[in-house]
């Protein structure tokens, strides 16, 4: 998540970042609370806590505390050393990571380069069925594609441990932003012995061995997950918070009530309808941060009539994004007309021509397109809109359904719990589905790759050979400007094909208690409890 505006061709070492390693940085004179316990709202019950099997935000939030990858993400989305204290590349294809000698697992055993080899291989192994296997394919790690397709053995992946503390990665193409991708959960090391001993049960309390600042203490399904300090963590001396509790509260109103009652220190989000009042009553506690993330609806290309571009375009045009962003959400979100948000580092999306039309002009075009596609009063378009259970998603769905109703479109709203919803999308059992994409690293490709034919989260099964070609070409471009030109062309293809309906650009609206120190505004919303502390209150 670093800034890559020029080719990085030199020795990259931690010194480049001032030798800094993010940790709880308590200002002199601060009186700390006797009890260092942090309670966070976390939206949904996690589907899994296995780093190579995770795909959602609620899971990643917990994993950032339990595990540590080669690098971490800093408060501005920059790259900070993690298990790797330094790294180098001469050509942006061959990367060498030097692991710190004091990195340990929670059972006291050393974290080695072999653990990273095992984790990377496990991520691409078809047997793991990782929903994020594509993440190692996108930066063109040697043989990743062939292994995922079952055409090559797992041990041919372009990673190796040249000794216990040196991990090497070989890419097929020069990817200057590769290191910034490595703060992602999929690339976290995992304990081979524990996985072989316990199988799927290795993520349970008592079985889990982890290498982050915290270890898993208790997991009561649908109630709480509690973590405690990992005394074996190499930087434990700089950790202040002793226990972190994650609460899976799906209702934003219920979460806020618990926050106001003093039971939650940090919320997952805030209820839309109470935002203005919160801003007035708790101006210093309501923290709103721009996010490299887009809220959109996915079409299922395997379900008719969503294979018809006229239908897809009509439904997209008919949504008044200003109303959704300002009136329905109203927390600082901005209308989205493309996949890449304005907050992304180093790339400014170009406004698509249709975004400049008035809503009345868009509605007229939408009506004409639907008629042309054979729909009208005698033959209304009917379909289901799927979303995961959440007060805010429901409000957006209700508003969008009423906008579509003006076109004579009949929509049935279907909501499912997080885990079920993820599965339904994966199985392709939907017509149109709510989705949101948080960039995994701060670069436009982290958004645009989503629409590639082979992408594991391309749930609608959109496929355009020209688009794939552009995105593949972008990986050959070390020059940021040339790469950005390809991204502009990619967005133009999406504007023409309309495989998704971009609706708004996310912000993170969160209630944070004034006594929580070290809470960083972060464009990727990558928070680490080890960086925080509780002030006496």
Buried (B, 14 or more C-beta within 10 A) or exposed (E): BBBBEEEBEEEBBBEBBEEBBBBBEBEEEEEBBEEBBBBBBBBBBBBBBBBBBBBBBBBBBBBBBBBBBBBBBBBBBBBBBBBBBBBBBEEBBBBBBBBBEEBBBBEEBBBBBBBBBBBBBBBBBEEBEBBBBBBBBBBBBBBBBBBBEEEBEBEBBBBBBEEBBBBBBBBBBBBBBBBBBBBBBBBBBBBBEBBEEBEEEBBEBEBBBBBBBBBBBEBEEEEBBBBBBBEBBBBBEBBBBBBBBBBBBBEBEBBBBBBBEEBBBBBBBBBBBEBEEBBEEBEEBBBBBBBBBBBBBBBBBEBEBBEBBBBBBBBBBBBBBEBBBBEBBBBBBBBBBBBBBEBBBBBEBBEBEBBEEEBEEBBEBBBEBBBEBEBEEEEEBEBBBBBBBBBBBBBBBEBBBEBBEEBBBEBEBBBBBBBEBBEBBEEBBBBBBBBBBBBBBBBBBBBBBBBBEBBBBBBBBBBBEEBBEBBBBBBBBBEBEEBBEBBBBBBBBBBEBBBBBBBBBBBBBBBBBEEBBBBBEBBBBBBBBBBBBBBEE
